[in-house]
Amino acid sequence: MRLLVTGGAGFIGSEFVRMTLRDHLEDSVIVLDKLTYAGNERNLDPVRVDPRFRFVKGDIADQSVVDPLASECDVIVNFAAESHVDRSLEAPGQFIMTDVYGTYVLLEAARSAGHERFLQVSTDEVYGDVADGRSREGDPLRPRSPYSASKAGGELLVQAYRASHGLPAIVTRGSNTYGWYQYPEKIIPLFITNALEDRPLPIYGDGSAVRDYIFVEDHCRGIDLALREGVPGEEYNIGAGQEISGTTVAETVLRLLDKPAALQQFVSDRPGHDRRYALDSSKLRALGWEPRVDFGKGMETTVAWYVEHREWWSPLKSGEFWEFYRRNYKPVGSGAP
């Protein structure tokens, strides 16, 4: 395959690129990434000298950039997205531009180039809050934040291009992913890096909201399998079946780093906070996929990586990072505006 991987300098995208070039020796990869605050070209250092790899800085919403790259490839895998719920509450227009309009530009490019596959990387958040049971691929989409709505909008465009133009497209919906190279605004790297700096760990509300955490390698193996063995026109859930609360994440980090429980700090809950996500991944499991890393082992690996790579994450926690942090994490009862 000749792959165009958009958003390939981000957390999950860069893992997919590293994995693809390691496990598929006949493949080549062009990465297109805008390098917004969460994109980091250093994430691709392990493959930079590989002759099968090329990096291009650019925006997926820019047709003049996308079309020439698509003409060199057989497949597009779209990781590019604005992806933080809190930021979507502040600036939803950015999410619509990237997650919806950008997806449209990529779909048009894939259609024009006659691509073999188009894979849209989506999220379990499109299902909305799941009080009971587990979300299956045929369930209605009920997004409740601008982020999840923009991802659902991108998915609907993919479905339209399948139906209208016969584009051989697949959608994956992954659960909350963690591991190395994750920008430290997300809960697990935020908790780890704050604990290493003896800062409070901000836990939304009462900390009982549940997420299905999946290790980044397991998520990317699922995407790879769906791309190569999945049926065009289908969606595939990728979840580990591990329901973990915010307080459990905090307690796990503090235990692994031998830090005091007093670092836990409950903060005002985010508006419209979904209480629970849970995926039924039996459809992908039927293709032969299963998660290999449980939460305990994955957290040990992840914490160790951040301990050993302070030079990677420490410069990221400055300037705008702390401005955003102060706006969004107000201690309960603080009276802060």
N, C-alpha and C positions, 0 to 999 in steps of 0.2 A: 504493500500500500504506500501511496504518497499522501501523507496527511498534512492538512492545514489545521493546526491546533490553536484556536483563538483563546486568549486568556491564559496562555501556556507559561507565563512567568508568575502566575499566582500560586496559591497554596496547593490545591488539588491538581490544577493543570500542570504544574511543573513536575509533580510526582508521576502523572500519567506520561509525560514526555520522557522522563528518565526511565520509567518502566518499559515504554515502547521500544526505545533504542537499545535497551538491555536485552529484552526478550524476543524481539522480532528483527532479526539481523538483516532482512531484506527490505525493511521499511525505511522511509526517509520522513523527516518532520520539518515543516516550516512553522515556527511560532510567530503569531501576530499578537502583540500586546501593547496596550496604550501606556502601560507603566504608570497607572494612577497610584495613589498612596499605598495600596495593598499589593501592587505588582512589584516584583523585585528581580531584576535581571540576574542577581547573584544566585538565585534559586536554580539557575540553569548552568552554573559553573561546571558541574560534573560532566556535562555533555558538550560543552562549548567547542572542544577540539574535534568532536566527531564529524567526519566529512558528510554524514547523512543529515546533519542538523544545520538550520539557519534561523537566525532571529531577525524579525522586522518590527520596528516600533511603529505603531499606527492604531487607528480607531476602527472598530468593526462597523461603525456607522458611516464610514467614508468609502463610498463605492469605488472611487478612483484608486484606493489602496487595496481593497478587497479583491476586485475583479482580476487583476493580473496575477495575484497569488493563487486564486482559485483555479486559474487556467493551468497552473503547474501541478495541480494535485488531483487525486481521485476521490478524496474524502475530506469532509470538514467535521471536526469535533469541537463543539462550541462550549467552552468553559467561561467565556468572557461574560462578566455580569457585575453589576453593583450588587453587593450581597449582604449588607448589614442592616438588619431590621431597624435599629435605632436611627441610622443615617437616613433610611427611607422615610422616616417620620419627619425628618427635618427638610429633606430635599428630594421629594418624590419625582420631580421632573428628570433628574439625572438617571434614575432607575428606568423610567419609561424610555428614555432615549437609547440607553444601552441594551436593556433586556428585551425591549419590544422592537423599536426601530432597527437596532443593530442586528437582531435576529432576522428581520425582514431582508436587510441588505445581504446577509450571508445566504439566506434561502434563494434569493434571486441569483446570486453568483453561482450557487451549486446547480440550480436549474439550467442556467445558461451554459455551464461547463459540462453538463451531462454526468454529474458525479455518480459514483457507485453507491455511496452511502452519505447520509447526513445524520450526525448524532447530536441531539440537544441535551445538554446536562442540566437537569432541573433539580427540584428539591421536594422533600416531603411536606414542606410548608404550604404547598398549593392545596393540600387537602383540608387545611384549616385545623381547628381544634378537634381532637379525637377523644371523646369522653370514654368510649368503650370499644373493645375489639381492636382490629388492626386494619389500616387502609389498604385496599386492593386497587389494582390499576384501573378498574372500571368504575370506581367510586366518583361521585361528583367532585368538582374542584370548588372549594369554598375559601379562597384566600381572605385573610383578615388584616393584612398590612400592605402598604404600598410595595414593599419588596416582593412578597409572595404573589400579589396581584400582577406585578410586572413579569414575574416568572411564568405565571399562568397564561398571561397574554402572549408571551413568546411561544409557549406550548401550543396555543390555539392556532397561531400562525403556521407552525410546523404541521399541525393536522390539516390545515387548509391547503397547504402546498402538496401534501400527500394526496388529498382528494382531488384537487383541481389540476395538478400537473404531474401526478404520479411520481413525485420525488420519493426515492427509497429512504425514508427518514425513520429514525428511532428516537425515543425519549427515555432517559433514565431519571428516576427520582430518588435522590440519595438522602439519607438521614444525616444528622449532625456529625460532621467529620472532624477528627482531631489528629494530631501527629506533628512531625517536624515541619519547619518552614511556614508555620501558620502565623499570620500577622497578629500581634499581641492585643488587638482589640476584642477578639473572640474569647469566650469565657475561659476555656482551658489554658491557652497561653497567657491570658491576662492574669489568671489566678496564679499560675506558676511564676511568672516574672514579678508580679507584685510580692508574692511570698519571698522570693529570693532577695527582694529589696526591703523586706520587712514592712511592706505597705499593706493596708487593709484589702481584703478580698470582697468586692461589692456583690452581694447576693440579692437578686430582685425579689421583692415582696417577702413571702415567708420561706422562699427557697424550695417550695414543693413542686414547682413546674418540672415535668418529666420530658426528657429527650432520649432518643434511641441513638446512642453514640457509637460510631463506627470508625475504626482505625483507617488512616488514609490509604495504606496499601490495599486493604480489603476493598475499599470503595473503588479504587482504580482498577483492580482486577475485575470487578463487576462491570465497570464501564467497558473495559477491553473485551470481555466476553460478549456483552450485548452488541458491541460494534461488529464483531467478527462472526458470531453465531446467532445473534438475535434475528427476529423476523421483521423485515421492513413493515412499517405501519403499526408496530406495537410499542407499548410502554413497559418499562421494567423497574420495579422498586428495588432499591439496594439498601437494606437495613440489617443491622446485626442482631436485632431482637434483644437489646440490652437497654432497659428503661432505667435511666439514672437521673436523680433529682439534682438541682443546683447545690443543695447542701451536701449531698454525697460527693459531688465534684470537689467542693471546697475541702471537705474532710479528708478526701483522698490525697489531694495536693499537700495539705499541711502534714499529714502523716508521713508521706514519702520524703518530705523535706525537713522533717523533725521541727516543725514550727508550731507555735502555740495556737490553740483554738480561738484565742481572743482576737486573732487577725480577721475572723469572720465579721463582716459588717453588712447588716441588712439595709437595703436602700429602697427608695420608692419604686414601685413596680412600673414597668413600661405600659403605655396605653394599649389596650387590646391584646394583652399578653396571652398567647395560647398556652393552655395548661398542660397539654399532652400531645405528643406525636408518637405514632407507632405504625410500623410498616409490616405488611405481609409480603415477604420476598420469595414466596414459593415458586413463582413463575421463573425467576432467574435461577433459583436453586435447581429447577428441573433441567436447566442447561448444564449443570455441573458445578455451579458456584456455591461456595459457602464461606462465611467469615472464618479466618484462622486465628485472629488475635482477640482475646477477650478484654474486657475493660481494664481489669487489674494489670495484665501484662502490658497492654497498650499504654496505660498511664505510666508505668515504670519506665518504659522505653522513651516516652515523650518527655517526662520530667528530666531524665538523664540527658536528653539531647539539649534541652534549654540550659541546663546547668553547664554543659560543655561548650555551648555556642553563644555565650553572652555577647561576643563581638558582633553577632548577627542581629540580635534583637534589641540590644541596649540603645543603639542610635535611633531606632524607630520610635522609641518612647520619648518624644520631645516635641516642642512647639505645638502644632495643631492637634497632636495626639492628646495632650493634656487639656487643651481647650475643650475638645469633644468630651473627654472624660469628666471634666467638672460640670459640663452641661447635663450629663445623663445619669450621673451617680450621686444622688442626694440622699444622705443618711436619713433613715426614718426618724421623724420627729425633730429634724434639724431646723425646720422653718426656712430652709434656703429657697430662693426663688427659682 
